[in-house]
């Protein structure tokens, strides 16, 4: 009899404790994004996209090229202070002309942004990022042409 009571007590305590772990969360107001541009080759998932928030923050989301079979997406943010968005675009366009050998590294509040140019049937660019906290983990996008970058930044259609 003691064993049955102990078993029932443990079962009821465990059951009520399991349901007590959850509580309903309040929904916060979501940030609204405006799409600036995206790079999506025919029949493939989105390789990179740029969206703008109401607070003049640009979010770049890209598919990490290190993963061939998984769709692992990374992102970096740019606050448009002192025309940072246009400065990034101009740095990339200038790189197409100068073709630097080393990556261009830009620093934001909490991330590093890498712009890597490669020669492969013309000049191509790859964008990447890493957190300042663990700068060892870098992620890079696929390589893009100048025309694709212009489409991403909404400069030409």
Secondary structure in CASP SS format (residue, H / E / C, confidence):
PFRMAT SS
TARGET T0000
AUTHOR 0000-0000-0000
METHOD secondary structure of the structure
MODEL  1
X C 1.00
X H 1.00
X H 1.00
X H 1.00
X H 1.00
X H 1.00
X H 1.00
X H 1.00
X H 1.00
X H 1.00
X H 1.00
X H 1.00
X H 1.00
X H 1.00
X H 1.00
X H 1.00
X H 1.00
X H 1.00
X H 1.00
X C 1.00
X C 1.00
X C 1.00
X C 1.00
X C 1.00
X C 1.00
X C 1.00
X C 1.00
X C 1.00
X C 1.00
X C 1.00
X C 1.00
X C 1.00
X E 1.00
X E 1.00
X E 1.00
X E 1.00
X E 1.00
X E 1.00
X E 1.00
X C 1.00
X C 1.00
X C 1.00
X C 1.00
X C 1.00
X C 1.00
X C 1.00
X C 1.00
X E 1.00
X E 1.00
X E 1.00
X E 1.00
X E 1.00
X E 1.00
X C 1.00
X C 1.00
X C 1.00
X E 1.00
X E 1.00
X E 1.00
X E 1.00
X E 1.00
X E 1.00
X E 1.00
X C 1.00
X C 1.00
X C 1.00
X C 1.00
X C 1.00
X C 1.00
X C 1.00
X C 1.00
X C 1.00
X E 1.00
X E 1.00
X E 1.00
X E 1.00
X E 1.00
X E 1.00
X E 1.00
X C 1.00
X C 1.00
X C 1.00
X C 1.00
X H 1.00
X H 1.00
X H 1.00
X H 1.00
X H 1.00
X H 1.00
X H 1.00
X H 1.00
X H 1.00
X H 1.00
X H 1.00
X H 1.00
X H 1.00
X H 1.00
X H 1.00
X C 1.00
X C 1.00
X C 1.00
X C 1.00
X C 1.00
X E 1.00
X E 1.00
X E 1.00
X E 1.00
X C 1.00
X C 1.00
X C 1.00
X E 1.00
X E 1.00
X E 1.00
X E 1.00
X E 1.00
X E 1.00
X E 1.00
X E 1.00
X E 1.00
X C 1.00
X C 1.00
X C 1.00
X E 1.00
X E 1.00
X E 1.00
X E 1.00
X E 1.00
X E 1.00
X E 1.00
X E 1.00
X E 1.00
X C 1.00
X C 1.00
X C 1.00
X C 1.00
X C 1.00
X C 1.00
X C 1.00
X E 1.00
X E 1.00
X C 1.00
X C 1.00
X C 1.00
X E 1.00
X C 1.00
X H 1.00
X H 1.00
X H 1.00
X H 1.00
X H 1.00
X H 1.00
X H 1.00
X C 1.00
X C 1.00
X C 1.00
X C 1.00
X C 1.00
END
